[in-house]
Amino acid sequence: MNDSNSQCAALQFYCTAGNGMEPFLIQEVKTKLAAKDVDHIPGKVFFTTSFEIKQVRELKSAERLFLLLKRHSPLSGHTAKTPSGIQSRLMGDGSDWTRAVLSWRCLQRDLMMRSDCTLSVALPGRKRKREEEEAKESGVEGSTCNGPNGAQKLGLEGERRELGPSKDHISSTEDSGRVNCVAGDKVEEDRIEGSRDRKTSTVSFRVSCRCSGALSRRFSPQDLSRIIGTAASRQLGWRVDLRKPDLEVNVYMSDDHCVLGIPLLRLPLANRSYMKTTGLRSTIAWAMASLSDIKPGSCVIDPMCGVGTILLEAAHEYQDAFFLGLDIDESQLVKADQNVEFAKFGDRVQLLQASSKEIPLPSCSVDVVVCDVPFGKKFGTKTGMAASLPVIVREMERVLCVGGTLVLLLSPQLSCLLKKSMTPRPVPSHTQGEGTGVGLGGDVDPSHTPSLFPSLQPLSYHRVSLGAIDALIHKYVKILTATTTLSGPDCIHTLNPCIVEPE
């Protein structure tokens, strides 16, 4: 359970997600943020939460984070044919926009307060004192985040790049009373009613629009941005600034949806501060780790770890487990080692140069095997992966303990190949009776050839987008069969941490 300091008044957000990542994001917001009113459309997940923005920004399966300004049914009929109809529908009486910008200011202030606290504590004593004196000279009261003014100008421009467009107006609104995260709160509203118009009228903004369907054949995105921006400027008194606005309003309209939101961070949530060299997209790597059923004390290996993206995502999420990365390419291991050192995971993540076709571990010795099997022009291998895949998966099956989890990322072609090799195939009638098929428990099934991997039981498949191409995540559990190779009684092992001697 989270303490009371981690929650505030509920706000509506939405996150963008790559194709196929919506189910992972839905589960994550429910689990981590106790989210309510969770809904989704392709590429977007909507939710309401009372958790603070510092918790919301820690979502791992999302691409970008937005404060929801307005969501309603798509434009149709006469409304979608004229600029005035579009303006009337999207602007209304302007109250939604006003409430949203007040909530946005509150969130930005909270983000800056957290950044200032972190960096202020980190500054050496003499330097911090000098920064405090400079802050006082510039008219900023207080040197820590304990005061009511929160955000201080302590040379934090580099840190603040992440927090959204310009924040110059945020602190200046404090003198008229603190604004509650819920702009409509009646108690706070009575206090700030007289200054609300002045606060929101100082906003500089721009509108970015994406549209598809019938509306896109009548108006271009630039036309729609201009139509909406003109209405907001005239109705709310906001100032248009296309180069360095305080905030940006993102509008997405199609034949099925109409969504307006305000981005809360400059950088995508998918950017990882603990990753020096990137490989597989971090959201996909996190999704694979989340499927792996990692538990405290688990030993997790990636037999083709590359730069270690999956291992680092897993190590960041599951801090009581141990990880081993293997790769035959020394140059990849050098980058992986740099990533591990950069993330300060050296005590839990180890690396070893070895082939995935001959994993130097005892049979039935690890709890989880997770792997992005190379494919495509950028990540493919010189030799044909289709020919190597059965050998690689057989090694993974061998080292995995009974009850352990195998998670693979495969191209559609390799996915199809692996599914076929998992499925017992009918034997031509003229060969039946030759003992070519063995069922579970050793019973002969003369009508089918056995699966190449009889102890791997499929649990789920997930199609995800890698940008230009799609891939499939396979999840398996290892079950006990007559052909399972055991190591010790009932395949129980004690690798803790994941330090093992080659067989």
C-alpha positions in Angstrom: 0.0 0.0 0.0 1.1 3.5 -0.8 1.2 6.1 2.0 -1.1 9.1 1.9 1.7 11.3 0.6 1.6 9.5 -2.7 -1.9 10.4 -3.5 -3.7 13.7 -4.3 -7.0 14.7 -6.0 -7.8 12.5 -9.0 -6.9 13.7 -12.5 -7.6 12.3 -16.0 -4.6 11.3 -18.1 -3.9 9.3 -21.2 -0.8 7.7 -22.5 0.2 6.8 -26.0 1.4 3.2 -26.6 2.9 1.3 -29.5 0.6 -1.1 -31.4 0.0 -4.2 -29.3 1.2 -2.5 -26.1 -2.2 -1.3 -24.9 -2.9 -4.5 -22.8 0.4 -4.1 -21.0 -0.2 -0.4 -20.2 -3.8 -1.1 -19.0 -2.5 -3.7 -16.6 0.3 -1.4 -15.4 -1.9 1.6 -14.6 -4.3 -0.6 -12.7 -1.5 -2.3 -10.7 0.8 0.6 -10.1 -1.6 3.6 -10.0 -4.9 2.0 -8.8 -6.3 3.6 -11.9 -10.1 4.0 -12.4 -12.1 4.6 -15.5 -9.5 2.8 -17.6 -10.4 2.7 -21.3 -8.5 2.5 -24.5 -8.5 3.1 -28.2 -5.8 1.9 -30.6 -2.6 3.6 -29.5 -4.0 5.3 -26.4 -5.0 4.3 -22.9 -7.1 6.6 -20.7 -7.3 6.5 -17.0 -8.0 8.4 -13.8 -5.7 8.3 -10.8 -5.1 10.0 -7.5 -1.4 9.2 -7.5 1.1 12.0 -7.7 2.8 12.9 -11.0 6.1 11.4 -9.8 4.4 8.0 -9.7 2.6 8.5 -13.0 5.8 9.4 -14.8 7.3 6.1 -13.8 5.1 4.1 -16.2 7.3 1.8 -18.3 5.0 0.5 -21.1 3.9 4.0 -22.3 5.4 6.2 -24.9 4.1 9.7 -23.9 2.1 11.1 -21.1 -0.8 13.6 -21.5 -3.2 15.5 -19.2 -6.6 14.8 -20.8 -8.3 18.1 -21.8 -11.4 16.7 -23.5 -12.6 13.5 -25.1 -15.9 13.2 -26.9 -17.6 11.6 -29.8 -16.2 12.3 -33.3 -17.2 15.3 -35.3 -19.9 14.6 -37.9 -22.5 16.2 -40.1 -22.6 19.9 -40.3 -20.2 20.3 -37.3 -17.4 18.8 -39.3 -17.9 20.9 -42.4 -17.3 24.4 -41.1 -14.6 26.1 -39.0 -17.2 27.6 -36.7 -18.8 24.1 -36.1 -15.4 22.7 -35.2 -14.6 25.6 -32.9 -17.9 25.4 -31.2 -17.6 21.6 -30.6 -14.1 21.6 -29.3 -14.1 24.8 -27.3 -17.5 24.8 -25.7 -17.7 27.5 -23.1 -13.9 27.2 -22.5 -14.3 25.9 -19.0 -12.6 22.6 -19.8 -9.6 24.4 -21.2 -9.4 26.7 -18.2 -9.5 23.8 -15.7 -7.0 21.8 -17.7 -4.4 24.6 -17.8 -4.7 25.1 -14.0 -4.2 21.4 -13.4 -1.3 21.5 -15.9 0.3 24.4 -13.9 0.0 22.4 -10.7 1.5 19.3 -12.2 4.4 21.2 -13.7 5.1 22.9 -10.3 5.1 19.4 -8.7 7.6 18.1 -11.3 9.9 21.1 -10.7 9.7 20.8 -7.0 10.9 17.2 -7.2 13.7 18.1 -9.6 14.8 21.0 -7.4 14.8 18.8 -4.2 16.9 16.2 -5.9 19.5 18.5 -7.3 19.6 20.8 -4.3 20.5 17.9 -2.0 23.1 16.7 -4.5 25.0 20.0 -4.7 28.2 20.3 -2.7 28.0 22.6 0.3 30.0 25.6 -1.1 28.4 25.4 -4.5 24.9 25.0 -3.0 25.4 28.1 -0.8 26.5 30.1 -3.8 23.4 28.9 -5.8 21.2 29.8 -2.8 22.7 33.3 -2.7 22.1 33.7 -6.4 18.5 32.5 -6.0 17.9 35.1 -3.3 19.3 37.9 -5.4 17.0 36.9 -8.2 14.0 37.2 -5.8 13.4 33.5 -5.2 12.7 32.8 -1.5 14.0 29.6 0.2 16.7 27.1 -0.8 15.0 23.8 -0.4 11.6 22.3 -1.3 10.2 22.6 2.2 8.9 26.1 1.6 5.6 27.0 0.0 7.1 28.3 -3.1 8.6 25.0 -4.1 10.4 25.5 -7.3 13.7 27.5 -7.1 16.0 28.7 -9.8 19.1 26.8 -8.8 20.7 26.3 -12.2 18.4 23.5 -13.2 17.9 24.2 -16.9 19.3 20.9 -17.9 17.0 18.9 -15.6 14.0 21.0 -16.6 14.2 20.2 -20.3 12.1 17.1 -19.5 9.3 18.9 -17.9 7.4 20.3 -20.9 7.4 23.7 -22.6 8.5 26.9 -20.9 7.7 27.1 -17.2 8.5 30.8 -16.7 4.9 31.6 -15.6 4.4 28.8 -13.1 6.1 30.2 -10.0 4.6 33.7 -10.7 1.1 32.4 -10.0 1.8 31.5 -6.4 1.2 35.0 -5.0 -2.5 34.7 -5.8 -3.0 31.6 -3.7 -2.1 27.9 -4.2 -4.1 26.1 -6.8 -5.5 22.7 -5.9 -4.8 19.9 -8.4 -8.5 19.7 -9.1 -9.3 23.2 -10.5 -13.0 22.7 -9.8 -12.6 22.2 -6.1 -15.2 24.4 -4.5 -13.1 25.4 -1.4 -10.1 26.5 -3.4 -12.3 27.9 -6.2 -13.8 30.6 -3.9 -10.3 31.6 -3.0 -8.8 32.0 -6.5 -11.9 33.0 -8.6 -10.8 36.6 -8.8 -7.4 35.7 -10.3 -8.2 32.7 -12.5 -8.8 34.7 -15.6 -5.5 36.6 -15.2 -3.6 33.3 -14.7 -4.9 31.5 -17.7 -4.8 34.6 -20.0 -1.0 34.7 -19.6 -0.6 31.3 -21.3 1.3 31.1 -24.6 0.4 28.0 -26.6 0.3 26.2 -29.9 -2.0 23.5 -31.3 -0.7 20.3 -33.0 -3.3 18.3 -34.8 -3.5 14.8 -36.4 -6.6 13.8 -38.3 -7.7 10.9 -40.5 -10.9 9.8 -42.2 -13.5 12.1 -43.7 -12.3 15.2 -41.8 -8.8 14.9 -43.3 -10.2 15.1 -46.8 -11.8 18.5 -46.0 -9.2 20.0 -43.7 -5.4 19.6 -43.5 -3.8 19.2 -40.0 -2.4 22.8 -40.4 -5.9 24.1 -41.2 -7.4 22.4 -38.1 -4.5 23.6 -35.9 -5.2 27.2 -37.1 -9.0 26.9 -36.6 -8.7 25.6 -33.1 -5.8 27.9 -32.1 -7.7 31.0 -33.3 -10.7 30.0 -31.2 -8.7 29.4 -28.1 -6.8 32.7 -28.5 -10.0 34.7 -29.0 -12.1 33.0 -26.4 -9.6 32.5 -23.6 -7.1 35.3 -24.3 -4.2 32.9 -24.8 -1.2 34.0 -26.8 -0.2 32.0 -29.8 3.5 31.1 -29.9 4.6 28.5 -32.4 8.3 28.4 -31.4 8.5 28.4 -27.6 5.0 28.1 -26.1 4.3 27.5 -22.4 2.1 24.5 -23.4 1.1 22.5 -26.5 -2.4 21.2 -27.1 -2.5 17.9 -29.0 -5.6 17.2 -31.0 -6.4 13.8 -32.5 -9.5 13.4 -34.7 -10.8 10.6 -36.8 -14.1 9.1 -37.9 -14.2 7.2 -34.5 -12.5 9.4 -32.0 -11.8 13.0 -30.9 -9.2 13.5 -28.1 -7.5 16.7 -26.8 -4.6 16.6 -24.4 -1.7 18.5 -23.0 1.8 16.8 -23.0 3.3 16.8 -19.6 7.0 16.0 -20.4 9.3 17.0 -23.2 10.9 13.6 -23.3 9.0 10.4 -23.9 8.4 8.1 -21.0 10.1 5.4 -23.1 13.4 7.3 -22.6 15.3 5.6 -19.8 17.7 7.6 -17.6 19.5 4.4 -16.6 20.3 3.3 -20.2 23.5 4.5 -21.9 23.3 2.6 -25.1 19.9 1.5 -26.4 19.0 -1.6 -28.3 15.5 -3.1 -28.3 12.8 -0.5 -27.6 12.6 -0.2 -23.8 8.8 -0.5 -23.7 9.0 -3.9 -25.5 11.8 -5.0 -23.3 9.8 -4.1 -20.2 6.8 -6.0 -21.5 8.9 -9.1 -22.0 10.2 -8.8 -18.4 6.7 -8.3 -17.1 5.6 -11.6 -18.8 8.5 -13.5 -17.2 7.0 -14.1 -13.8 10.2 -13.0 -12.1 10.1 -13.6 -8.3 12.4 -12.7 -5.5 15.5 -14.8 -5.7 14.9 -15.8 -9.3 17.8 -16.5 -11.7 17.1 -14.9 -15.1 19.3 -15.4 -18.2 19.2 -13.8 -21.7 21.3 -16.1 -24.0 21.5 -13.4 -26.7 21.6 -10.3 -24.6 23.1 -7.8 -27.0 23.6 -4.5 -25.2 21.5 -5.8 -22.3 18.3 -3.9 -22.7 15.9 -6.6 -21.5 18.1 -7.5 -18.5 18.4 -3.8 -17.4 14.6 -3.3 -17.7 14.0 -6.5 -15.7 16.7 -5.6 -13.1 15.2 -2.1 -12.6 11.7 -3.6 -12.1 12.6 -6.7 -10.1 15.3 -5.7 -7.6 15.4 -9.0 -5.7 16.4 -11.2 -8.6 19.7 -12.1 -10.3 20.5 -11.8 -14.0 23.0 -13.3 -16.4 23.5 -12.1 -20.0 25.2 -14.2 -22.6 26.3 -13.2 -26.1 28.9 -14.5 -28.6 29.7 -11.0 -29.9 32.4 -9.4 -27.8 31.5 -5.9 -29.1 28.0 -6.2 -27.9 29.1 -7.4 -24.4 31.3 -4.3 -24.1 28.3 -2.1 -24.6 26.2 -4.2 -22.3 28.9 -3.9 -19.6 28.9 -0.1 -20.0 25.1 -0.2 -19.6 25.3 -2.3 -16.5 27.9 0.0 -15.0 26.0 3.1 -16.0 22.8 1.7 -14.3 24.8 0.6 -11.2 23.5 -3.0 -11.5 26.9 -4.7 -11.4 26.0 -6.5 -8.2 23.0 -8.3 -9.8 23.7 -8.4 -13.5 26.6 -10.5 -14.8 27.8 -11.0 -18.4 29.5 -13.9 -20.1 30.7 -14.5 -23.6 29.2 -17.7 -24.9 27.1 -19.1 -27.7 23.3 -19.5 -27.3 23.7 -22.9 -29.0 25.9 -24.2 -26.2 24.8 -22.4 -23.0 27.4 -23.1 -20.3 24.9 -23.9 -17.6 23.7 -27.1 -16.0 20.4 -28.5 -17.1 17.4 -27.2 -15.3 19.3 -24.5 -13.5 17.5 -21.2 -14.2 14.0 -19.8 -13.4 13.5 -17.6 -16.4 14.9 -17.4 -20.0 14.1 -14.2 -21.9 15.5 -13.4 -25.3 15.1 -11.1 -28.3 16.0 -13.5 -31.1 17.8 -11.4 -33.7 16.1 -10.7 -37.0 15.7 -8.0 -39.6 18.5 -6.1 -41.5 19.7 -4.2 -38.4 19.7 -7.0 -35.8 19.9 -10.2 -38.0 22.8 -12.6 -37.9 25.1 -13.6 -40.7 23.9 -17.2 -40.6 20.2 -18.1 -41.2 18.3 -17.8 -37.9 15.6 -20.1 -39.2 18.1 -23.0 -39.3 19.6 -22.1 -35.9 16.3 -21.5 -34.0 15.5 -25.2 -33.1 19.0 -25.7 -31.7 18.8 -22.4 -29.7 15.4 -23.1 -28.3 16.4 -26.6 -27.3 19.2 -25.2 -25.3 16.9 -22.8 -23.6 14.5 -25.6 -22.8 17.4 -27.6 -21.3 18.6 -25.0 -18.9 15.1 -23.9 -17.8 13.8 -25.6 -14.6 10.4 -27.2 -14.5 7.8 -24.5 -13.8 10.2 -21.9 -15.3 9.2 -19.3 -17.9 10.5 -18.8 -21.4 9.8 -15.5 -23.2 10.9 -14.9 -26.7 10.6 -12.0 -29.2 10.4 -13.3 -32.8 9.8 -12.1 -36.3 6.5 -13.2 -37.8 8.4 -15.7 -39.9 10.4 -17.2 -37.0 7.2 -17.2 -34.9 5.4 -19.3 -37.5 8.4 -21.6 -37.7 8.5 -22.1 -33.9 4.8 -22.7 -33.7 5.0 -25.4 -36.3 7.9 -27.1 -34.5 5.8 -27.1 -31.3 2.8 -28.8 -33.0 2.8 -32.6 -33.4 2.3 -33.3 -37.1 0.4 -36.2 -38.8 2.5 -39.0 -40.2 1.8 -40.2 -43.8 -0.2 -43.4 -43.7 2.6 -45.5 -45.3 5.0 -44.7 -42.4 2.6 -45.4 -39.6 3.5 -48.3 -37.3 7.2 -47.4 -37.4 7.2 -45.8 -33.9 7.8 -42.3 -35.1 5.5 -40.6 -32.6 5.8 -40.5 -28.8 3.1 -39.1 -26.7 3.3 -37.7 -23.2 4.4 -40.3 -20.7 6.2 -42.4 -23.4 3.0 -43.7 -25.1 3.5 -44.3 -28.8 1.3 -42.3 -31.1 1.9 -43.7 -34.6 -0.3 -41.1 -36.2 1.8 -38.0 -35.3 5.5 -37.0 -35.1 6.3 -35.5 -31.7 6.9 -31.8 -30.9 10.5 -30.8 -31.0 10.1 -29.2 -27.6 7.6 -31.5 -25.7 8.2 -29.8 -22.3 7.5 -26.3 -23.4 3.8 -25.4 -23.0 2.6 -22.3 -24.9 0.8 -19.8 -22.6 0.3 -16.6 -24.7 1.3 -14.8 -27.9 1.4 -11.0 -28.2 1.8 -9.1 -31.5 3.7 -5.8 -31.0 5.0 -3.1 -33.3 8.8 -2.3 -33.6 8.1 0.6 -35.8 8.6 -0.4 -39.4 8.0 -4.1 -38.7 5.9 -6.2 -36.2 7.1 -8.9 -33.9 5.5 -11.5 -31.7 6.2 -12.2 -28.0 5.9 -15.9 -27.2 5.5 -17.1 -23.6 6.0 -20.7 -22.5 6.2 -22.6 -19.2 8.3 -25.7 -18.8 6.3 -28.8 -17.7 7.5 -32.2 -16.6 7.4 -34.9 -19.3 8.9 -38.3 -19.9 11.7 -36.7 -21.9 12.5 -33.8 -19.5 16.1 -33.8 -18.4 16.3 -33.3 -14.7 19.2 -32.1 -12.5 18.8 -33.1 -8.9 15.6 -34.2 -7.2 12.6 -32.6 -9.0 14.9 -30.2 -10.7 15.3 -28.0 -7.6 18.2 -25.7 -7.9 19.9 -23.1 -5.7 21.6 -20.5 -7.9 21.8 -17.5 -5.7 23.1 -15.3 -7.1 23.2 -16.4 -10.7 26.9 -17.5 -10.6 27.3 -20.9 -12.1 30.1 -23.1 -13.3 30.1 -24.3 -16.9 29.0 -27.9 -17.3 
